[in-house]
Amino acid sequence: MRVYLLPLTFTLALMSSAAATADDAVKHFKGLQSETLEQAVNNFSEYNNQLEAILAGELNPQAMSDVHEITYTLENALEKIRDDLKELADTLEEVHLASERMDTEGVQKHGKAYLEQSRKLVK
C-alpha cells in the first residue's frame, strides 16, 4: 500500500508547486480609471477594439498578457457604466412617476437630467 501512496504524494506535491508558481507569475494591474461616464464609454470602446485586434491574431503568451491587462480597464469602464446606468434608470423612473402625476415641473426637471446623462452614452 505504501508503494502506491508514494507516487500519488509526489504527484500532488508537484501539482501544488506548479499551481503556486503559475499564481505567482500572474501580474495584476490597476487599468485605466473611468472617473466620468464619458471616460468610461471611451475606454470601453477603445479597449474593446484592442481586444478585438488581439483576438484576430495568434494568442501567444504576449497576447494573453495583453488581454489580461486590457480586461482591467474594461472592468473599470463597465463598473462606472453600470453605476451610472443605475442612476440613469432612477432618473427615468422619476420622469415616469412625474408623468403619472401630471407633474409638468417634475417631468421638465427630471427629463432634462435624464437626457443630459443619456446623451453621454448615445449621441
Backbone as JSON, one array per atom type, in Angstrom:
{
  "sequence": "MRVYLLPLTFTLALMSSAAATADDAVKHFKGLQSETLEQAVNNFSEYNNQLEAILAGELNPQAMSDVHEITYTLENALEKIRDDLKELADTLEEVHLASERMDTEGVQKHGKAYLEQSRKLVK",
  "N": [[0.82, -1.18, 0.0], [1.97, 1.23, 0.75], [3.73, 1.67, -1.31], [2.14, 2.52, -3.42], [1.18, 4.92, -2.47], [3.33, 6.66, -2.39], [4.01, 7.54, -5.14], [1.62, 8.93, -5.64], [1.61, 10.91, -3.65], [3.92, 12.31, -4.39], [3.14, 13.24, -6.93], [0.97, 14.92, -6.26], [2.32, 16.84, -4.75], [3.96, 18.01, -6.71], [1.98, 19.08, -8.38], [0.73, 21.01, -6.73], [2.86, 22.69, -6.34], [3.35, 23.59, -8.95], [0.97, 24.94, -9.42], [1.15, 27.01, -7.55], [3.38, 28.36, -8.55], [2.39, 29.22, -11.05], [0.38, 30.92, -10.17], [1.9, 32.86, -8.86], [3.16, 34.01, -11.02], [1.31, 35.57, -12.31], [0.59, 38.84, -13.05], [-0.92, 41.67, -11.62], [-2.91, 44.42, -12.57], [-3.86, 47.88, -12.41], [-5.33, 49.16, -14.35], [-6.86, 51.59, -16.54], [-8.6, 54.21, -14.98], [-12.05, 55.11, -14.88], [-13.37, 57.94, -14.48], [-15.51, 59.52, -15.22], [-18.66, 59.19, -16.97], [-18.33, 59.64, -19.68], [-15.57, 59.14, -20.02], [-15.59, 56.44, -19.33], [-17.17, 55.3, -21.37], [-15.58, 55.94, -23.59], [-13.17, 54.55, -22.92], [-14.21, 51.97, -22.83], [-14.97, 51.55, -25.49], [-12.5, 51.96, -26.89], [-10.78, 50.01, -25.7], [-12.19, 47.68, -26.17], [-11.88, 47.56, -28.92], [-9.11, 47.14, -29.01], [-8.98, 44.63, -27.78], [-10.42, 43.13, -29.64], [-8.68, 43.27, -31.84], [-6.48, 41.85, -30.85], [-7.62, 39.33, -30.47], [-8.01, 38.62, -33.08], [-5.59, 37.8, -33.92], [-2.76, 35.62, -33.28], [-2.91, 33.88, -30.24], [-0.57, 34.11, -28.41], [1.83, 33.94, -25.65], [2.46, 36.7, -25.08], [0.27, 38.04, -26.2], [-1.76, 36.98, -24.6], [-1.04, 38.06, -22.15], [-1.43, 40.75, -22.75], [-4.2, 40.76, -23.17], [-5.01, 40.11, -20.58], [-4.18, 42.42, -19.21], [-5.69, 44.42, -20.51], [-8.28, 43.74, -19.76], [-8.58, 44.75, -17.19], [-8.92, 47.54, -17.48], [-11.26, 47.48, -19.0], [-13.01, 46.3, -17.14], [-13.08, 48.32, -15.18], [-14.26, 50.38, -16.67], [-16.77, 49.23, -17.29], [-17.81, 48.98, -14.71], [-18.16, 51.67, -13.95], [-19.96, 52.47, -15.96], [-22.11, 50.76, -15.37], [-22.8, 51.68, -12.78], [-23.53, 54.33, -13.36], [-25.61, 53.88, -15.16], [-27.49, 52.78, -13.47], [-28.13, 55.02, -11.92], [-29.16, 56.55, -14.0], [-31.4, 55.04, -14.74], [-32.88, 55.35, -12.41], [-33.38, 58.1, -12.54], [-34.92, 58.21, -14.88], [-37.12, 56.82, -13.96], [-38.11, 58.71, -12.19], [-38.97, 60.61, -14.04], [-41.0, 59.12, -15.24], [-42.76, 58.67, -13.03], [-43.42, 61.31, -12.4], [-44.77, 61.99, -14.72], [-47.03, 60.37, -14.48], [-48.31, 61.63, -12.38], [-49.0, 63.93, -13.56], [-47.22, 65.99, -13.27], [-45.81, 68.59, -14.43], [-43.59, 70.21, -13.93], [-41.85, 68.44, -12.6], [-41.46, 66.54, -14.62], [-40.14, 68.13, -16.51], [-37.8, 68.87, -15.06], [-36.6, 66.35, -14.26], [-36.63, 65.07, -16.69], [-34.88, 66.62, -18.27], [-32.49, 66.2, -16.86], [-32.25, 63.45, -17.21], [-31.99, 63.23, -20.05], [-29.63, 64.69, -20.46], [-27.7, 63.09, -19.18], [-28.09, 60.63, -20.5], [-27.32, 61.17, -23.08], [-24.64, 61.05, -23.02], [-24.06, 58.49, -23.44], [-25.27, 57.83, -25.87], [-25.24, 59.52, -28.86]],
  "CA": [[0.0, 0.0, 0.0], [2.86, 2.38, 0.81], [4.34, 1.83, -2.63], [1.2, 3.28, -4.25], [0.99, 6.26, -1.91], [4.49, 7.49, -2.69], [3.84, 8.26, -6.4], [0.49, 9.85, -5.51], [2.08, 12.04, -2.84], [4.86, 13.05, -5.22], [2.36, 13.92, -7.98], [0.22, 16.01, -5.63], [3.28, 17.87, -4.38], [4.34, 18.71, -7.94], [0.83, 19.84, -8.87], [0.52, 22.2, -5.9], [4.0, 23.56, -6.61], [3.12, 24.21, -10.26], [-0.14, 25.9, -9.28], [1.67, 28.17, -6.84], [4.25, 29.08, -9.48], [1.54, 29.88, -12.03], [-0.29, 32.0, -9.46], [2.9, 33.9, -8.6], [3.57, 34.62, -12.28], [0.27, 36.47, -12.79], [0.71, 40.22, -12.59], [-2.2, 42.36, -11.54], [-2.81, 45.8, -12.99], [-4.99, 48.71, -12.0], [-6.1, 49.57, -15.51], [-7.24, 53.0, -16.55], [-9.82, 54.51, -14.25], [-13.09, 55.83, -15.59], [-13.93, 58.86, -13.5], [-16.78, 60.03, -15.73], [-19.32, 58.3, -17.91], [-17.69, 59.82, -20.99], [-14.32, 58.37, -19.98], [-15.93, 55.01, -19.31], [-17.62, 54.91, -22.71], [-14.4, 55.99, -24.46], [-12.3, 53.43, -22.57], [-14.9, 50.75, -23.23], [-14.87, 51.45, -26.96], [-11.1, 51.82, -27.3], [-10.2, 48.76, -25.25], [-12.86, 46.61, -26.92], [-11.19, 47.5, -30.22], [-7.81, 46.5, -28.78], [-9.24, 43.21, -27.53], [-10.81, 42.54, -30.92], [-7.47, 43.14, -32.65], [-5.68, 40.77, -30.29], [-8.32, 38.06, -30.73], [-7.88, 38.32, -34.51], [-4.26, 37.24, -34.15], [-2.35, 34.43, -32.52], [-2.96, 34.09, -28.8], [0.69, 33.69, -27.82], [1.93, 34.44, -24.28], [2.39, 38.16, -25.03], [-1.13, 38.4, -26.46], [-2.53, 36.63, -23.41], [-0.7, 39.08, -21.15], [-2.1, 41.98, -23.18], [-5.63, 40.57, -22.87], [-5.13, 40.2, -19.13], [-4.05, 43.83, -18.83], [-6.82, 45.15, -21.09], [-9.52, 43.45, -19.04], [-8.68, 45.61, -16.02], [-9.52, 48.8, -17.92], [-12.65, 47.18, -19.38], [-13.78, 46.1, -15.91], [-13.28, 49.64, -14.58], [-15.23, 51.1, -17.51], [-18.08, 48.63, -17.09], [-18.28, 49.31, -13.37], [-18.64, 53.05, -13.99], [-21.16, 52.49, -16.8], [-23.18, 50.12, -14.6], [-23.23, 52.59, -11.71], [-24.21, 55.48, -13.95], [-26.88, 53.41, -15.73], [-28.41, 52.64, -12.34], [-28.6, 56.37, -11.65], [-29.96, 56.95, -15.15], [-32.68, 54.34, -14.61], [-33.6, 56.02, -11.31], [-33.84, 59.4, -13.05], [-36.02, 57.93, -15.8], [-38.27, 56.46, -13.13], [-38.65, 59.99, -11.71], [-39.73, 61.17, -15.17], [-42.2, 58.29, -15.36], [-43.66, 58.94, -11.91], [-43.91, 62.69, -12.55], [-45.76, 61.99, -15.8], [-48.25, 59.78, -13.94], [-48.93, 62.63, -11.5], [-49.2, 65.14, -14.37], [-46.31, 66.98, -12.67], [-45.03, 69.12, -15.55], [-42.31, 70.69, -13.42], [-41.03, 67.26, -12.35], [-41.09, 65.96, -15.92], [-39.11, 69.01, -17.08], [-36.56, 68.77, -14.27], [-36.01, 65.01, -14.34], [-36.44, 64.78, -18.11], [-33.64, 67.27, -18.71], [-31.37, 65.48, -16.23], [-32.16, 62.15, -17.88], [-31.45, 63.4, -21.4], [-28.23, 65.13, -20.36], [-26.88, 61.93, -18.84], [-28.22, 59.57, -21.51], [-26.61, 61.57, -24.3], [-23.23, 60.68, -22.86], [-23.98, 57.13, -23.96], [-25.72, 57.8, -27.26], [-25.29, 60.89, -29.39]],
  "C": [[0.87, 1.25, 0.0], [3.48, 2.68, -0.54], [3.44, 2.68, -3.52], [1.03, 4.71, -3.75], [2.15, 7.2, -2.26], [4.35, 8.22, -4.02], [2.7, 9.28, -6.33], [0.9, 11.09, -4.73], [3.02, 12.92, -3.65], [4.13, 13.86, -6.29], [1.6, 15.11, -7.4], [1.15, 17.16, -5.23], [3.71, 18.68, -5.59], [3.2, 19.59, -8.45], [0.62, 21.11, -8.05], [1.66, 23.18, -6.09], [3.82, 24.29, -7.93], [2.01, 25.24, -10.18], [0.33, 27.15, -8.57], [2.56, 29.01, -7.74], [3.43, 29.84, -10.51], [0.82, 31.06, -11.4], [0.66, 33.17, -9.23], [3.26, 34.65, -9.87], [2.55, 35.63, -12.8], [0.47, 37.85, -12.18], [-0.68, 40.84, -12.59], [-1.98, 43.83, -11.84], [-4.0, 46.57, -12.45], [-5.89, 49.02, -13.18], [-6.4, 51.05, -15.43], [-8.54, 53.17, -15.78], [-10.78, 55.25, -15.16], [-13.81, 56.7, -14.57], [-15.31, 59.38, -13.92], [-17.39, 59.01, -16.68], [-18.69, 58.42, -19.29], [-16.38, 59.05, -21.07], [-14.6, 56.88, -20.07], [-16.34, 54.53, -20.7], [-16.45, 54.92, -23.69], [-13.46, 54.82, -24.19], [-12.91, 52.1, -23.02], [-14.76, 50.52, -24.73], [-13.44, 51.17, -27.4], [-10.53, 50.46, -26.92], [-10.92, 47.54, -25.81], [-12.21, 46.45, -28.28], [-9.83, 46.82, -30.09], [-7.98, 44.99, -28.56], [-9.61, 42.5, -28.83], [-9.59, 42.3, -31.81], [-6.6, 41.98, -32.16], [-6.31, 39.42, -30.61], [-8.24, 37.65, -32.2], [-6.54, 37.69, -34.84], [-4.03, 35.98, -33.35], [-2.35, 34.75, -31.04], [-1.72, 33.48, -28.15], [0.78, 34.26, -26.4], [1.86, 35.97, -24.16], [0.95, 38.64, -25.24], [-2.0, 38.11, -25.24], [-2.28, 37.63, -22.29], [-1.4, 40.39, -21.47], [-3.6, 41.9, -22.89], [-5.86, 40.73, -21.38], [-5.11, 41.66, -18.68], [-5.25, 44.65, -19.31], [-8.09, 44.95, -20.27], [-9.67, 44.31, -17.78], [-9.34, 46.94, -16.38], [-10.98, 48.58, -18.31], [-13.53, 46.98, -18.14], [-14.07, 47.43, -15.23], [-14.34, 50.43, -15.35], [-16.64, 50.54, -17.29], [-18.66, 48.93, -15.72], [-18.86, 50.72, -13.34], [-19.93, 53.14, -14.81], [-22.34, 51.89, -16.04], [-23.71, 51.04, -13.52], [-24.02, 53.76, -12.27], [-25.54, 55.08, -14.6], [-27.92, 53.19, -14.64], [-28.99, 54.01, -12.0], [-29.52, 56.86, -12.77], [-31.35, 56.31, -15.09], [-33.53, 54.97, -13.5], [-34.17, 57.36, -11.77], [-35.0, 59.21, -14.01], [-37.28, 57.55, -15.03], [-38.92, 57.72, -12.55], [-39.46, 60.68, -12.8], [-41.06, 60.43, -15.29], [-43.22, 58.63, -14.27], [-44.25, 60.35, -12.0], [-44.97, 62.75, -13.65], [-47.08, 61.38, -15.34], [-49.03, 60.77, -13.08], [-49.3, 63.91, -12.25], [-48.41, 66.31, -13.79], [-45.39, 67.51, -13.76], [-43.66, 69.61, -15.11], [-41.35, 69.53, -13.17], [-40.57, 66.6, -13.64], [-39.99, 66.8, -16.56], [-37.77, 68.81, -16.38], [-35.87, 67.41, -14.48], [-35.76, 64.6, -15.79], [-35.16, 65.38, -18.65], [-32.41, 66.55, -18.14], [-31.15, 64.13, -16.91], [-31.5, 62.29, -19.25], [-29.99, 63.81, -21.38], [-27.31, 63.94, -20.1], [-26.92, 60.87, -19.94], [-27.46, 59.91, -22.78], [-25.1, 61.33, -24.2], [-22.99, 59.26, -23.38], [-24.26, 57.08, -25.46], [-25.86, 59.24, -27.74], [-26.49, 61.06, -30.28]]
}
